[in-house]
Amino acid sequence: MKLLRRIFPHPHLTLLLTLVWVLLANAPSLNSVLFGLILGIVIPFITQPYWPDRPKLRNWPMVVEYILVVLWDIVVANVTVAGIILLKRDADRKPAWISIPLELRSPEAITVLAGTITMTPGTVSCDLSERGLNLLVHCLDAPDPDAVRDEIKHRYERRLKEIFE
């Protein structure tokens, strides 16, 4: 078991890197799978010293749910942003800076939250407070900033708290 842990210091990262390489190769073949596996072994092995405290994912079904929610939100946000850009006059837009108070304490969870917000069209995470208690987010159109804050906390932060903490 110790030998496996030494070869695969981060098994989930190994699988993810292998999968991403095969998808990037755009043609699943034995060569692309083998090269992806080599990358999936070498990269975590080289970066192992920089991961002293690996994040522990506590709830794998919630990870799948989170991914599906984020993918759905990205699709909906694309349509919404297209509507805002094509149909709403500049004077009618209400861009806003919103401070999201965080209950998350895990740096990995906060990073995933910030990345999720940035990947969703119409929003971008811009800054994290010095103590990591607030995340500053800019919204393209937020007539009700409190509703945006509450939606981020309910849809994303709550799930990430179940996954990481």
VMD Tcl script that builds the backbone (N, CA, C; Angstrom):
set m [mol new atoms 495]
animate dup $m
set s [atomselect $m all]
$s set {name element resname resid chain x y z} {
  {N N MET 1 A 0.829 -1.201 0.000}
  {CA C MET 1 A 0.000 0.000 0.000}
  {C C MET 1 A 0.866 1.255 0.000}
  {N N LYS 2 A 1.986 1.187 0.734}
  {CA C LYS 2 A 2.882 2.326 0.782}
  {C C LYS 2 A 3.530 2.580 -0.584}
  {N N LEU 3 A 3.809 1.501 -1.319}
  {CA C LEU 3 A 4.377 1.631 -2.649}
  {C C LEU 3 A 3.390 2.315 -3.595}
  {N N LEU 4 A 2.109 1.938 -3.510}
  {CA C LEU 4 A 1.086 2.590 -4.343}
  {C C LEU 4 A 0.981 4.071 -4.016}
  {N N ARG 5 A 1.038 4.413 -2.736}
  {CA C ARG 5 A 0.946 5.813 -2.316}
  {C C ARG 5 A 2.166 6.592 -2.820}
  {N N ARG 6 A 3.314 5.922 -2.887}
  {CA C ARG 6 A 4.529 6.569 -3.381}
  {C C ARG 6 A 4.443 6.793 -4.892}
  {N N ILE 7 A 3.910 5.823 -5.621}
  {CA C ILE 7 A 3.787 5.952 -7.084}
  {C C ILE 7 A 2.662 6.922 -7.450}
  {N N PHE 8 A 1.555 6.819 -6.726}
  {CA C PHE 8 A 0.393 7.677 -6.978}
  {C C PHE 8 A 0.139 8.553 -5.751}
  {N N PRO 9 A 0.919 9.628 -5.563}
  {CA C PRO 9 A 0.730 10.452 -4.365}
  {C C PRO 9 A -0.638 11.140 -4.333}
  {N N HIS 10 A -1.184 11.398 -5.496}
  {CA C HIS 10 A -2.503 12.032 -5.617}
  {C C HIS 10 A -3.298 11.270 -6.666}
  {N N PRO 11 A -3.901 10.141 -6.299}
  {CA C PRO 11 A -4.558 9.296 -7.308}
  {C C PRO 11 A -5.671 9.997 -8.081}
  {N N HIS 12 A -6.418 10.867 -7.419}
  {CA C HIS 12 A -7.496 11.564 -8.130}
  {C C HIS 12 A -6.927 12.517 -9.165}
  {N N LEU 13 A -5.831 13.176 -8.825}
  {CA C LEU 13 A -5.184 14.072 -9.772}
  {C C LEU 13 A -4.615 13.279 -10.951}
  {N N THR 14 A -4.096 12.091 -10.670}
  {CA C THR 14 A -3.582 11.232 -11.741}
  {C C THR 14 A -4.692 10.892 -12.729}
  {N N LEU 15 A -5.839 10.507 -12.208}
  {CA C LEU 15 A -6.974 10.191 -13.087}
  {C C LEU 15 A -7.448 11.415 -13.866}
  {N N LEU 16 A -7.508 12.551 -13.179}
  {CA C LEU 16 A -7.957 13.772 -13.837}
  {C C LEU 16 A -6.996 14.186 -14.948}
  {N N LEU 17 A -5.699 14.157 -14.682}
  {CA C LEU 17 A -4.721 14.528 -15.704}
  {C C LEU 17 A -4.765 13.577 -16.898}
  {N N THR 18 A -4.920 12.289 -16.615}
  {CA C THR 18 A -5.016 11.309 -17.701}
  {C C THR 18 A -6.251 11.583 -18.556}
  {N N LEU 19 A -7.374 11.806 -17.914}
  {CA C LEU 19 A -8.615 12.089 -18.632}
  {C C LEU 19 A -8.509 13.372 -19.452}
  {N N VAL 20 A -7.957 14.416 -18.861}
  {CA C VAL 20 A -7.824 15.681 -19.576}
  {C C VAL 20 A -6.911 15.514 -20.789}
  {N N TRP 21 A -5.814 14.763 -20.640}
  {CA C TRP 21 A -4.918 14.556 -21.783}
  {C C TRP 21 A -5.628 13.813 -22.914}
  {N N VAL 22 A -6.370 12.778 -22.553}
  {CA C VAL 22 A -7.089 12.010 -23.584}
  {C C VAL 22 A -8.108 12.904 -24.289}
  {N N LEU 23 A -8.787 13.755 -23.537}
  {CA C LEU 23 A -9.753 14.672 -24.154}
  {C C LEU 23 A -9.054 15.704 -25.032}
  {N N LEU 24 A -7.907 16.191 -24.595}
  {CA C LEU 24 A -7.165 17.160 -25.402}
  {C C LEU 24 A -6.601 16.523 -26.669}
  {N N ALA 25 A -6.254 15.246 -26.592}
  {CA C ALA 25 A -5.729 14.549 -27.766}
  {C C ALA 25 A -6.796 14.431 -28.847}
  {N N ASN 26 A -8.058 14.504 -28.438}
  {CA C ASN 26 A -9.196 14.519 -29.348}
  {C C ASN 26 A -9.381 13.216 -30.133}
  {N N ALA 27 A -8.609 12.203 -29.799}
  {CA C ALA 27 A -8.761 10.902 -30.451}
  {C C ALA 27 A -8.293 9.838 -29.464}
  {N N PRO 28 A -9.225 9.258 -28.707}
  {CA C PRO 28 A -8.811 8.269 -27.716}
  {C C PRO 28 A -8.088 7.095 -28.380}
  {N N SER 29 A -6.854 6.910 -28.014}
  {CA C SER 29 A -6.067 5.796 -28.529}
  {C C SER 29 A -5.209 5.279 -27.389}
  {N N LEU 30 A -4.625 4.134 -27.597}
  {CA C LEU 30 A -3.769 3.556 -26.574}
  {C C LEU 30 A -2.588 4.484 -26.281}
  {N N ASN 31 A -2.029 5.103 -27.308}
  {CA C ASN 31 A -0.908 6.024 -27.122}
  {C C ASN 31 A -1.294 7.226 -26.269}
  {N N SER 32 A -2.436 7.830 -26.561}
  {CA C SER 32 A -2.837 9.010 -25.790}
  {C C SER 32 A -3.166 8.631 -24.347}
  {N N VAL 33 A -3.771 7.470 -24.133}
  {CA C VAL 33 A -4.059 7.026 -22.762}
  {C C VAL 33 A -2.765 6.759 -22.002}
  {N N LEU 34 A -1.807 6.088 -22.645}
  {CA C LEU 34 A -0.536 5.800 -21.982}
  {C C LEU 34 A 0.246 7.077 -21.678}
  {N N PHE 35 A 0.291 8.000 -22.636}
  {CA C PHE 35 A 0.997 9.250 -22.382}
  {C C PHE 35 A 0.292 10.062 -21.302}
  {N N GLY 36 A -1.044 10.071 -21.316}
  {CA C GLY 36 A -1.802 10.743 -20.269}
  {C C GLY 36 A -1.528 10.143 -18.907}
  {N N LEU 37 A -1.412 8.811 -18.859}
  {CA C LEU 37 A -1.099 8.141 -17.602}
  {C C LEU 37 A 0.306 8.497 -17.133}
  {N N ILE 38 A 1.244 8.583 -18.060}
  {CA C ILE 38 A 2.608 8.991 -17.687}
  {C C ILE 38 A 2.587 10.408 -17.105}
  {N N LEU 39 A 1.886 11.320 -17.773}
  {CA C LEU 39 A 1.756 12.680 -17.242}
  {C C LEU 39 A 1.058 12.664 -15.881}
  {N N GLY 40 A 0.031 11.817 -15.762}
  {CA C GLY 40 A -0.718 11.713 -14.517}
  {C C GLY 40 A 0.101 11.155 -13.366}
  {N N ILE 41 A 1.156 10.443 -13.664}
  {CA C ILE 41 A 2.047 9.928 -12.612}
  {C C ILE 41 A 3.173 10.920 -12.332}
  {N N VAL 42 A 3.780 11.456 -13.385}
  {CA C VAL 42 A 4.949 12.321 -13.228}
  {C C VAL 42 A 4.591 13.673 -12.593}
  {N N ILE 43 A 3.546 14.318 -13.070}
  {CA C ILE 43 A 3.205 15.657 -12.568}
  {C C ILE 43 A 2.871 15.634 -11.074}
  {N N PRO 44 A 2.000 14.748 -10.577}
  {CA C PRO 44 A 1.773 14.718 -9.136}
  {C C PRO 44 A 3.029 14.348 -8.340}
  {N N PHE 45 A 3.863 13.478 -8.901}
  {CA C PHE 45 A 5.086 13.088 -8.208}
  {C C PHE 45 A 6.017 14.293 -8.045}
  {N N ILE 46 A 6.167 15.083 -9.104}
  {CA C ILE 46 A 7.043 16.256 -9.058}
  {C C ILE 46 A 6.474 17.340 -8.145}
  {N N THR 47 A 5.159 17.518 -8.159}
  {CA C THR 47 A 4.540 18.586 -7.362}
  {C C THR 47 A 4.181 18.151 -5.942}
  {N N GLN 48 A 4.467 16.931 -5.582}
  {CA C GLN 48 A 4.117 16.409 -4.261}
  {C C GLN 48 A 4.621 17.280 -3.101}
  {N N PRO 49 A 5.844 17.803 -3.148}
  {CA C PRO 49 A 6.296 18.636 -2.023}
  {C C PRO 49 A 5.468 19.897 -1.811}
  {N N TYR 50 A 4.773 20.342 -2.841}
  {CA C TYR 50 A 3.978 21.562 -2.732}
  {C C TYR 50 A 2.555 21.289 -2.232}
  {N N TRP 51 A 2.243 20.035 -1.958}
  {CA C TRP 51 A 0.922 19.634 -1.481}
  {C C TRP 51 A 1.043 18.958 -0.116}
  {N N PRO 52 A 1.563 19.616 0.890}
  {CA C PRO 52 A 1.749 18.916 2.169}
  {C C PRO 52 A 0.416 18.520 2.816}
  {N N ASP 53 A -0.573 19.367 2.679}
  {CA C ASP 53 A -1.891 19.085 3.265}
  {C C ASP 53 A -2.893 18.938 2.140}
  {N N ARG 54 A -2.988 17.720 1.623}
  {CA C ARG 54 A -3.925 17.489 0.526}
  {C C ARG 54 A -5.351 17.709 1.016}
  {N N PRO 55 A -6.166 18.333 0.188}
  {CA C PRO 55 A -7.567 18.505 0.586}
  {C C PRO 55 A -8.268 17.150 0.638}
  {N N LYS 56 A -9.114 16.997 1.616}
  {CA C LYS 56 A -9.908 15.778 1.754}
  {C C LYS 56 A -11.327 16.071 1.258}
  {N N LEU 57 A -11.743 15.330 0.245}
  {CA C LEU 57 A -13.106 15.475 -0.262}
  {C C LEU 57 A -13.978 14.496 0.506}
  {N N ARG 58 A -14.931 15.033 1.248}
  {CA C ARG 58 A -15.718 14.195 2.137}
  {C C ARG 58 A -16.950 13.592 1.489}
  {N N ASN 59 A -17.451 14.192 0.445}
  {CA C ASN 59 A -18.764 13.794 -0.061}
  {C C ASN 59 A -18.725 13.718 -1.595}
  {N N TRP 60 A -18.370 12.554 -2.134}
  {CA C TRP 60 A -18.230 12.407 -3.585}
  {C C TRP 60 A -19.535 12.594 -4.360}
  {N N PRO 61 A -20.672 12.115 -3.869}
  {CA C PRO 61 A -21.914 12.409 -4.608}
  {C C PRO 61 A -22.183 13.916 -4.710}
  {N N MET 62 A -21.775 14.667 -3.679}
  {CA C MET 62 A -21.955 16.121 -3.712}
  {C C MET 62 A -21.005 16.756 -4.737}
  {N N VAL 63 A -19.841 16.161 -4.966}
  {CA C VAL 63 A -18.921 16.660 -5.997}
  {C C VAL 63 A -19.594 16.558 -7.367}
  {N N VAL 64 A -20.210 15.414 -7.638}
  {CA C VAL 64 A -20.906 15.227 -8.912}
  {C C VAL 64 A -22.057 16.228 -9.036}
  {N N GLU 65 A -22.822 16.394 -7.960}
  {CA C GLU 65 A -23.927 17.351 -7.972}
  {C C GLU 65 A -23.406 18.765 -8.218}
  {N N TYR 66 A -22.309 19.122 -7.566}
  {CA C TYR 66 A -21.725 20.457 -7.729}
  {C C TYR 66 A -21.319 20.699 -9.183}
  {N N ILE 67 A -20.662 19.718 -9.780}
  {CA C ILE 67 A -20.233 19.853 -11.176}
  {C C ILE 67 A -21.445 20.053 -12.092}
  {N N LEU 68 A -22.500 19.278 -11.869}
  {CA C LEU 68 A -23.705 19.411 -12.696}
  {C C LEU 68 A -24.372 20.769 -12.508}
  {N N VAL 69 A -24.423 21.245 -11.272}
  {CA C VAL 69 A -25.012 22.560 -10.991}
  {C C VAL 69 A -24.211 23.655 -11.691}
  {N N VAL 70 A -22.893 23.582 -11.591}
  {CA C VAL 70 A -22.040 24.596 -12.215}
  {C C VAL 70 A -22.183 24.568 -13.734}
  {N N LEU 71 A -22.190 23.376 -14.330}
  {CA C LEU 71 A -22.362 23.292 -15.782}
  {C C LEU 71 A -23.700 23.885 -16.219}
  {N N TRP 72 A -24.749 23.560 -15.478}
  {CA C TRP 72 A -26.068 24.119 -15.793}
  {C C TRP 72 A -26.049 25.638 -15.658}
  {N N ASP 73 A -25.453 26.147 -14.580}
  {CA C ASP 73 A -25.408 27.594 -14.365}
  {C C ASP 73 A -24.602 28.304 -15.449}
  {N N ILE 74 A -23.559 27.665 -15.956}
  {CA C ILE 74 A -22.766 28.262 -17.027}
  {C C ILE 74 A -23.605 28.387 -18.295}
  {N N VAL 75 A -24.372 27.361 -18.610}
  {CA C VAL 75 A -25.240 27.415 -19.792}
  {C C VAL 75 A -26.293 28.512 -19.642}
  {N N VAL 76 A -26.949 28.545 -18.491}
  {CA C VAL 76 A -27.987 29.563 -18.245}
  {C C VAL 76 A -27.377 30.959 -18.276}
  {N N ALA 77 A -26.199 31.132 -17.663}
  {CA C ALA 77 A -25.553 32.446 -17.631}
  {C C ALA 77 A -25.145 32.904 -19.030}
  {N N ASN 78 A -24.728 31.978 -19.886}
  {CA C ASN 78 A -24.394 32.353 -21.270}
  {C C ASN 78 A -25.602 32.961 -21.974}
  {N N VAL 79 A -26.742 32.314 -21.823}
  {CA C VAL 79 A -27.967 32.825 -22.454}
  {C C VAL 79 A -28.359 34.170 -21.833}
  {N N THR 80 A -28.252 34.269 -20.517}
  {CA C THR 80 A -28.614 35.510 -19.823}
  {C C THR 80 A -27.711 36.663 -20.248}
  {N N VAL 81 A -26.410 36.423 -20.296}
  {CA C VAL 81 A -25.468 37.480 -20.688}
  {C C VAL 81 A -25.705 37.880 -22.146}
  {N N ALA 82 A -25.967 36.926 -22.998}
  {CA C ALA 82 A -26.273 37.262 -24.393}
  {C C ALA 82 A -27.512 38.160 -24.458}
  {N N GLY 83 A -28.519 37.837 -23.674}
  {CA C GLY 83 A -29.720 38.680 -23.634}
  {C C GLY 83 A -29.428 40.076 -23.114}
  {N N ILE 84 A -28.595 40.163 -22.083}
  {CA C ILE 84 A -28.241 41.482 -21.528}
  {C C ILE 84 A -27.503 42.311 -22.562}
  {N N ILE 85 A -26.550 41.707 -23.233}
  {CA C ILE 85 A -25.734 42.446 -24.204}
  {C C ILE 85 A -26.551 42.847 -25.432}
  {N N LEU 86 A -27.401 41.935 -25.903}
  {CA C LEU 86 A -28.147 42.212 -27.129}
  {C C LEU 86 A -29.397 43.048 -26.909}
  {N N LEU 87 A -30.040 42.884 -25.766}
  {CA C LEU 87 A -31.365 43.484 -25.588}
  {C C LEU 87 A -31.440 44.617 -24.571}
  {N N LYS 88 A -30.477 44.719 -23.676}
  {CA C LYS 88 A -30.560 45.720 -22.623}
  {C C LYS 88 A -29.678 46.922 -22.968}
  {N N ARG 89 A -30.254 48.098 -22.813}
  {CA C ARG 89 A -29.473 49.307 -23.053}
  {C C ARG 89 A -28.437 49.468 -21.940}
  {N N ASP 90 A -27.343 50.135 -22.266}
  {CA C ASP 90 A -26.291 50.362 -21.271}
  {C C ASP 90 A -26.830 51.105 -20.047}
  {N N ALA 91 A -27.711 52.045 -20.283}
  {CA C ALA 91 A -28.258 52.834 -19.179}
  {C C ALA 91 A -29.113 51.981 -18.239}
  {N N ASP 92 A -29.663 50.890 -18.757}
  {CA C ASP 92 A -30.531 50.046 -17.932}
  {C C ASP 92 A -29.764 48.978 -17.150}
  {N N ARG 93 A -28.504 48.774 -17.488}
  {CA C ARG 93 A -27.704 47.776 -16.769}
  {C C ARG 93 A -27.341 48.291 -15.393}
  {N N LYS 94 A -27.248 47.364 -14.465}
  {CA C LYS 94 A -26.891 47.700 -13.087}
  {C C LYS 94 A -25.668 46.879 -12.666}
  {N N PRO 95 A -24.469 47.229 -13.132}
  {CA C PRO 95 A -23.288 46.495 -12.683}
  {C C PRO 95 A -23.075 46.760 -11.202}
  {N N ALA 96 A -22.481 45.791 -10.516}
  {CA C ALA 96 A -22.324 45.944 -9.069}
  {C C ALA 96 A -21.105 45.189 -8.567}
  {N N TRP 97 A -20.504 45.760 -7.529}
  {CA C TRP 97 A -19.469 45.071 -6.760}
  {C C TRP 97 A -20.160 44.488 -5.545}
  {N N ILE 98 A -19.992 43.204 -5.336}
  {CA C ILE 98 A -20.684 42.534 -4.238}
  {C C ILE 98 A -19.653 41.836 -3.354}
  {N N SER 99 A -19.763 42.080 -2.065}
  {CA C SER 99 A -18.891 41.409 -1.107}
  {C C SER 99 A -19.632 40.188 -0.565}
  {N N ILE 100 A -19.023 39.022 -0.754}
  {CA C ILE 100 A -19.635 37.774 -0.304}
  {C C ILE 100 A -18.952 37.361 0.994}
  {N N PRO 101 A -19.664 37.395 2.135}
  {CA C PRO 101 A -19.045 36.899 3.373}
  {C C PRO 101 A -18.915 35.377 3.310}
  {N N LEU 102 A -17.725 34.878 3.585}
  {CA C LEU 102 A -17.463 33.449 3.433}
  {C C LEU 102 A -17.524 32.708 4.758}
  {N N GLU 103 A -18.174 31.552 4.702}
  {CA C GLU 103 A -18.131 30.614 5.816}
  {C C GLU 103 A -17.044 29.567 5.573}
  {N N LEU 104 A -16.608 29.458 4.320}
  {CA C LEU 104 A -15.561 28.497 3.965}
  {C C LEU 104 A -14.242 28.933 4.579}
  {N N ARG 105 A -13.460 27.962 5.036}
  {CA C ARG 105 A -12.135 28.260 5.584}
  {C C ARG 105 A -11.025 27.528 4.842}
  {N N SER 106 A -11.374 26.478 4.123}
  {CA C SER 106 A -10.381 25.717 3.382}
  {C C SER 106 A -9.919 26.521 2.171}
  {N N PRO 107 A -8.599 26.721 2.001}
  {CA C PRO 107 A -8.119 27.474 0.837}
  {C C PRO 107 A -8.546 26.829 -0.484}
  {N N GLU 108 A -8.586 25.498 -0.520}
  {CA C GLU 108 A -9.005 24.812 -1.741}
  {C C GLU 108 A -10.463 25.093 -2.054}
  {N N ALA 109 A -11.316 25.092 -1.044}
  {CA C ALA 109 A -12.739 25.358 -1.246}
  {C C ALA 109 A -12.954 26.797 -1.711}
  {N N ILE 110 A -12.216 27.743 -1.120}
  {CA C ILE 110 A -12.337 29.145 -1.525}
  {C C ILE 110 A -11.858 29.316 -2.965}
  {N N THR 111 A -10.803 28.614 -3.333}
  {CA C THR 111 A -10.288 28.677 -4.704}
  {C C THR 111 A -11.309 28.131 -5.695}
  {N N VAL 112 A -11.949 27.011 -5.350}
  {CA C VAL 112 A -12.973 26.437 -6.230}
  {C C VAL 112 A -14.150 27.397 -6.361}
  {N N LEU 113 A -14.558 28.024 -5.254}
  {CA C LEU 113 A -15.659 28.989 -5.299}
  {C C LEU 113 A -15.300 30.169 -6.200}
  {N N ALA 114 A -14.113 30.732 -6.021}
  {CA C ALA 114 A -13.692 31.878 -6.836}
  {C C ALA 114 A -13.604 31.477 -8.312}
  {N N GLY 115 A -13.080 30.304 -8.585}
  {CA C GLY 115 A -12.999 29.825 -9.966}
  {C C GLY 115 A -14.363 29.604 -10.576}
  {N N THR 116 A -15.285 29.067 -9.783}
  {CA C THR 116 A -16.647 28.833 -10.264}
  {C C THR 116 A -17.324 30.152 -10.618}
  {N N ILE 117 A -17.169 31.146 -9.767}
  {CA C ILE 117 A -17.781 32.451 -10.008}
  {C C ILE 117 A -17.205 33.065 -11.284}
  {N N THR 118 A -15.890 32.940 -11.458}
  {CA C THR 118 A -15.248 33.517 -12.634}
  {C C THR 118 A -15.628 32.773 -13.912}
  {N N MET 119 A -15.810 31.444 -13.825}
  {CA C MET 119 A -16.192 30.673 -15.016}
  {C C MET 119 A -17.618 30.954 -15.462}
  {N N THR 120 A -18.441 31.428 -14.565}
  {CA C THR 120 A -19.831 31.708 -14.897}
  {C C THR 120 A -19.915 33.072 -15.570}
  {N N PRO 121 A -20.337 33.133 -16.820}
  {CA C PRO 121 A -20.392 34.409 -17.532}
  {C C PRO 121 A -21.233 35.451 -16.790}
  {N N GLY 122 A -20.730 36.690 -16.801}
  {CA C GLY 122 A -21.440 37.787 -16.158}
  {C C GLY 122 A -20.925 38.089 -14.770}
  {N N THR 123 A -20.079 37.220 -14.216}
  {CA C THR 123 A -19.512 37.461 -12.893}
  {C C THR 123 A -18.015 37.149 -12.921}
  {N N VAL 124 A -17.296 37.827 -12.062}
  {CA C VAL 124 A -15.863 37.552 -11.919}
  {C C VAL 124 A -15.473 37.812 -10.459}
  {N N SER 125 A -14.743 36.873 -9.888}
  {CA C SER 125 A -14.247 37.090 -8.528}
  {C C SER 125 A -12.965 37.899 -8.653}
  {N N CYS 126 A -12.873 38.964 -7.873}
  {CA C CYS 126 A -11.790 39.931 -8.061}
  {C C CYS 126 A -10.791 39.962 -6.918}
  {N N ASP 127 A -11.233 39.722 -5.694}
  {CA C ASP 127 A -10.314 39.868 -4.568}
  {C C ASP 127 A -10.830 39.057 -3.391}
  {N N LEU 128 A -9.885 38.639 -2.577}
  {CA C LEU 128 A -10.196 37.943 -1.331}
  {C C LEU 128 A -9.643 38.796 -0.212}
  {N N SER 129 A -10.435 39.015 0.825}
  {CA C SER 129 A -9.957 39.840 1.925}
  {C C SER 129 A -8.732 39.208 2.576}
  {N N GLU 130 A -7.994 40.018 3.287}
  {CA C GLU 130 A -6.719 39.580 3.862}
  {C C GLU 130 A -6.875 38.341 4.739}
  {N N ARG 131 A -7.913 38.267 5.503}
  {CA C ARG 131 A -8.144 37.108 6.378}
  {C C ARG 131 A -8.970 36.016 5.720}
  {N N GLY 132 A -9.362 36.209 4.480}
  {CA C GLY 132 A -10.139 35.205 3.761}
  {C C GLY 132 A -11.588 35.124 4.203}
  {N N LEU 133 A -12.119 36.215 4.721}
  {CA C LEU 133 A -13.492 36.206 5.223}
  {C C LEU 133 A -14.503 36.743 4.218}
  {N N ASN 134 A -14.036 37.453 3.194}
  {CA C ASN 134 A -14.927 38.033 2.181}
  {C C ASN 134 A -14.312 37.882 0.802}
  {N N LEU 135 A -15.174 37.635 -0.164}
  {CA C LEU 135 A -14.769 37.534 -1.558}
  {C C LEU 135 A -15.471 38.656 -2.314}
  {N N LEU 136 A -14.694 39.446 -3.046}
  {CA C LEU 136 A -15.258 40.547 -3.820}
  {C C LEU 136 A -15.566 40.056 -5.229}
  {N N VAL 137 A -16.810 40.248 -5.652}
  {CA C VAL 137 A -17.283 39.761 -6.949}
  {C C VAL 137 A -17.864 40.934 -7.735}
  {N N HIS 138 A -17.562 40.980 -9.030}
  {CA C HIS 138 A -18.180 41.980 -9.901}
  {C C HIS 138 A -19.209 41.295 -10.780}
  {N N CYS 139 A -20.392 41.893 -10.846}
  {CA C CYS 139 A -21.476 41.362 -11.683}
  {C C CYS 139 A -21.791 42.341 -12.808}
  {N N LEU 140 A -21.984 41.787 -13.993}
  {CA C LEU 140 A -22.307 42.593 -15.173}
  {C C LEU 140 A -23.636 43.313 -14.995}
  {N N ASP 141 A -24.608 42.615 -14.425}
  {CA C ASP 141 A -25.936 43.194 -14.223}
  {C C ASP 141 A -26.536 42.586 -12.968}
  {N N ALA 142 A -26.657 43.396 -11.919}
  {CA C ALA 142 A -27.194 42.903 -10.652}
  {C C ALA 142 A -28.169 43.933 -10.084}
  {N N PRO 143 A -29.420 43.899 -10.540}
  {CA C PRO 143 A -30.406 44.837 -9.994}
  {C C PRO 143 A -30.600 44.652 -8.487}
  {N N ASP 144 A -30.422 43.417 -8.001}
  {CA C ASP 144 A -30.546 43.119 -6.579}
  {C C ASP 144 A -29.273 42.408 -6.098}
  {N N PRO 145 A -28.266 43.167 -5.666}
  {CA C PRO 145 A -26.998 42.557 -5.246}
  {C C PRO 145 A -27.155 41.558 -4.109}
  {N N ASP 146 A -28.108 41.793 -3.221}
  {CA C ASP 146 A -28.325 40.861 -2.105}
  {C C ASP 146 A -28.792 39.497 -2.609}
  {N N ALA 147 A -29.617 39.496 -3.653}
  {CA C ALA 147 A -30.086 38.229 -4.224}
  {C C ALA 147 A -28.929 37.470 -4.877}
  {N N VAL 148 A -28.025 38.192 -5.525}
  {CA C VAL 148 A -26.856 37.550 -6.134}
  {C C VAL 148 A -25.987 36.936 -5.045}
  {N N ARG 149 A -25.747 37.694 -3.979}
  {CA C ARG 149 A -24.948 37.183 -2.858}
  {C C ARG 149 A -25.589 35.929 -2.268}
  {N N ASP 150 A -26.880 35.984 -2.036}
  {CA C ASP 150 A -27.578 34.833 -1.450}
  {C C ASP 150 A -27.555 33.623 -2.376}
  {N N GLU 151 A -27.672 33.852 -3.683}
  {CA C GLU 151 A -27.647 32.744 -4.630}
  {C C GLU 151 A -26.267 32.073 -4.649}
  {N N ILE 152 A -25.202 32.870 -4.618}
  {CA C ILE 152 A -23.847 32.306 -4.593}
  {C C ILE 152 A -23.649 31.489 -3.325}
  {N N LYS 153 A -24.103 32.003 -2.215}
  {CA C LYS 153 A -23.940 31.276 -0.947}
  {C C LYS 153 A -24.764 29.987 -0.947}
  {N N HIS 154 A -25.970 30.055 -1.502}
  {CA C HIS 154 A -26.847 28.880 -1.481}
  {C C HIS 154 A -26.432 27.837 -2.519}
  {N N ARG 155 A -26.153 28.257 -3.729}
  {CA C ARG 155 A -25.873 27.292 -4.812}
  {C C ARG 155 A -24.466 26.730 -4.748}
  {N N TYR 156 A -23.493 27.560 -4.354}
  {CA C TYR 156 A -22.103 27.120 -4.433}
  {C C TYR 156 A -21.465 26.893 -3.057}
  {N N GLU 157 A -21.489 27.923 -2.229}
  {CA C GLU 157 A -20.767 27.820 -0.948}
  {C C GLU 157 A -21.309 26.698 -0.072}
  {N N ARG 158 A -22.597 26.550 -0.013}
  {CA C ARG 158 A -23.194 25.495 0.808}
  {C C ARG 158 A -22.707 24.121 0.362}
  {N N ARG 159 A -22.690 23.879 -0.932}
  {CA C ARG 159 A -22.225 22.583 -1.451}
  {C C ARG 159 A -20.730 22.394 -1.211}
  {N N LEU 160 A -19.949 23.446 -1.421}
  {CA C LEU 160 A -18.511 23.325 -1.202}
  {C C LEU 160 A -18.190 23.075 0.266}
  {N N LYS 161 A -18.990 23.628 1.128}
  {CA C LYS 161 A -18.787 23.363 2.561}
  {C C LYS 161 A -19.018 21.875 2.874}
  {N N GLU 162 A -20.013 21.286 2.246}
  {CA C GLU 162 A -20.265 19.863 2.436}
  {C C GLU 162 A -19.163 18.996 1.817}
  {N N ILE 163 A -18.565 19.474 0.741}
  {CA C ILE 163 A -17.520 18.713 0.058}
  {C C ILE 163 A -16.197 18.780 0.792}
  {N N PHE 164 A -15.779 19.979 1.206}
  {CA C PHE 164 A -14.441 20.166 1.737}
  {C C PHE 164 A -14.342 20.194 3.255}
  {N N GLU 165 A -15.402 20.602 3.943}
  {CA C GLU 165 A -15.250 20.817 5.386}
  {C C GLU 165 A -16.110 19.890 6.220}
}
mol reanalyze $m
mol bondsrecalc $m
mol representation Tube
mol addrep $m
